[in-house]
Amino acid sequence: MTLFDFWDVLVLGVVLGSLYAVIAIGYTLVYGVLQLLNFAHSEVFMTGGFGGVIALTLVVPVAAPSLAQSAGYVILGICTGALLGATVAFFLEKVAYRPLRRRNAPRLVFLITAIGASFFLYNLAGKLFGRNAMPMPRMYENRTVFTIFDTTINITQLLIICSGVLMLLIVDHVVNRTKLGSGIRAVAQDPEVASLMGVNIDKVVSRTFILGGLMGGAAGFLFGTTNQVFYTMGFLPGITAFAAAVLGGIGNVRGAMLGGMTLGIVEAFTVDVFGDAWRYFGAFGALVLVLMIRPTGILGERVARTA
Amino acid sequence: MLSKRVVKLAIPVAIGALALTACGDDGGGGGGDASGTVFKIAYQGPLSGDNVDLGINMENGVKLAIAEANESGDYDVTFEYLDADDRGEPGQATAAAQRAIDDEDVIAVVGPAFSGAAAVAAPLYGEAGMAALSPSATNPDLTQQGFPTFLRGVPNDAEQGAAIATFFAEQGVEKAMVIDDLDDYSIGLANVAQQGMEEAGIEVVRESVPSDTVDHSGIARTAVTSGADGLVYTGYYSQAGPLAVKLSEAGFDGIKLAGDGVKDPEFISLAPGGEAEEWYLSCPCRDLDADQEGRDFAERYEAEYNRAPGTYTPEAYDAAMMIIEAVAELGEAADRQSVYEAISVGTHDGVAKTLSFDENGEYAGSGIYIYRVENDTITALGDITEITG
């Protein structure tokens, strides 16, 4: 592998990694406050993709858009994706998880509900939008923006990396610097004490889902710009992002970011060196190795609180 | 405590699931004692899942044949349709085949559509003594395994692969990348194409991209850096669309060709930036525009379904018509075995081609056609022998 190859593959890996990192946040935030593996998060991601396609199909992008128009389409897509993702996440919590919490249902029931909700949502999407993949309407001419070390970066790649990083910074700020963030961290640490201290747990949980949903939905749209939108599109990226959250230390937001980026890059190099058939061997092999050495994940410190 | 609750929940769920399965199994068998004049023709193929468009193209062909047969008034018996959805997956093929077999009225099957599913379902149809006439399963091995009632109504991939190799040699390709999607059909076609090209002196790089891959940037990069000036993809259109997009982004400028699994208008719409342009498509399916009979068929089909006939629509129509004629010939005495025997030695002059079979159930004939995507439409270039001379 020459240096040129290295940079080339690294770019592909960072593009993938940014998406995984943004999705992984949804898993890790929800796990933090509820100790729940929200498997339906992959469908929040899928909804975001469809949201973007629908919004852009309604607007009908012009054939040769100006810079401002292109930017408008992209922002519209991200916002619709994020809002739709958040809506689904919000109702998911209200309909699927809150009743279980009220009744103090065992953890296993939450997990089964999550898997059930996931199946329900993607089959619903398949019914509503058809089983065929949909391409994202063209928002811009996807040309090369700049070249570093002989590696070209095109608009879509730049868009995904930049908006991914921006979203990660926003989440990091929200979790570490705002009132909602301290609420989330308090509930994650000890829900009973948090509620004694005046934290409204229901509100915090609901908003955590919305925050994760915003990120997941936006990631769905971004994924659609580089690949396509289809009803099962959430499954593999969802599983990978979940693994990324575990790799980084589930419950830890910065860990999810780091884990997502790591898995994306490992995946890109695996594909380049061993071929597509080995895609998930590399990434999940790395996951197993890391967990053998550090069972709590790269940045995970606290042992999960006993429920 | 926890486990008790789970058990409480699990028991009704399990019972419910069992009850549902039971219903599904004997749901079709009830109507067996009808007047004896109703014969069902089943179609087994993908009616859901990623490749549903290919399946529906064929299903509509079968339905049209049945509708026309019933309306014509030429036959004393009535035909009905039964769907057997296998999603195009080997894992679903047993259930789909069983659905057709368990329905006593089903006299023969058009399908299985996909090779992987056909390899699983063909032994079951064999046991049931029921003809399985596939309009599209092109894996060469299928007729070599001694399945008692499997018939193939198209030239197989050995022929298609050889045609691809001839075409690439003709185009002056020196180094080709061959990509399969790890499915039976795909690997089979890729193997033959690779072998043919190597014999023609073309250097071949072989890659596999699993059919559930969502990101094609890696393989596109590999294609560019390999220095290949030709590329063959032997998977299906749902993956070929995004692959075409990424290849164009990565700047691949060699000749691109895909097999019959990609010959669907959906391929073009999955590459909305015109990335499918100039892709060649090989297919053992004939262009309907070539003669009057084909154009008439296309007209009737469009009047019924409001869409143009797709890949293998005429082949599926022909297969269903051949079964219908065989049943009509045998009259009310027709049963699964006698229909199979009649078809296997019979000849049917169809819309797409004349159907007949050799002793292995292999299609007795030839003809691979090359198409090209031009201005967002799949345009026929002609028979491979005409093109390469």
Chai-1 contact restraints between the chains, C-beta under 6 A:
chainA,res_idxA,chainB,res_idxB,connection_type,confidence,min_distance_angstrom,max_distance_angstrom,comment,restraint_id
A,L12,B,S217,contact,1.0,0.0,6.0,A-B,restraint_1
A,P106,B,L2,contact,1.0,0.0,6.0,A-B,restraint_2
A,L108,B,V6,contact,1.0,0.0,6.0,A-B,restraint_3
A,R131,B,S48,contact,1.0,0.0,6.0,A-B,restraint_4
A,R131,B,V52,contact,1.0,0.0,6.0,A-B,restraint_5
A,A133,B,S238,contact,1.0,0.0,6.0,A-B,restraint_6
A,A133,B,L270,contact,1.0,0.0,6.0,A-B,restraint_7
A,P135,B,L270,contact,1.0,0.0,6.0,A-B,restraint_8
A,P135,B,P272,contact,1.0,0.0,6.0,A-B,restraint_9
A,R138,B,P272,contact,1.0,0.0,6.0,A-B,restraint_10
A,R138,B,G273,contact,1.0,0.0,6.0,A-B,restraint_11
A,N227,B,V214,contact,1.0,0.0,6.0,A-B,restraint_12
A,N227,B,P242,contact,1.0,0.0,6.0,A-B,restraint_13
A,Q228,B,P242,contact,1.0,0.0,6.0,A-B,restraint_14
A,L236,B,V214,contact,1.0,0.0,6.0,A-B,restraint_15
A,V271,B,G218,contact,1.0,0.0,6.0,A-B,restraint_16
A,D272,B,G218,contact,1.0,0.0,6.0,A-B,restraint_17
A,G275,B,E207,contact,1.0,0.0,6.0,A-B,restraint_18
A,D276,B,V209,contact,1.0,0.0,6.0,A-B,restraint_19
A,D276,B,T213,contact,1.0,0.0,6.0,A-B,restraint_20
A,D276,B,I219,contact,1.0,0.0,6.0,A-B,restraint_21
A,A277,B,S208,contact,1.0,0.0,6.0,A-B,restraint_22
A,A277,B,P210,contact,1.0,0.0,6.0,A-B,restraint_23
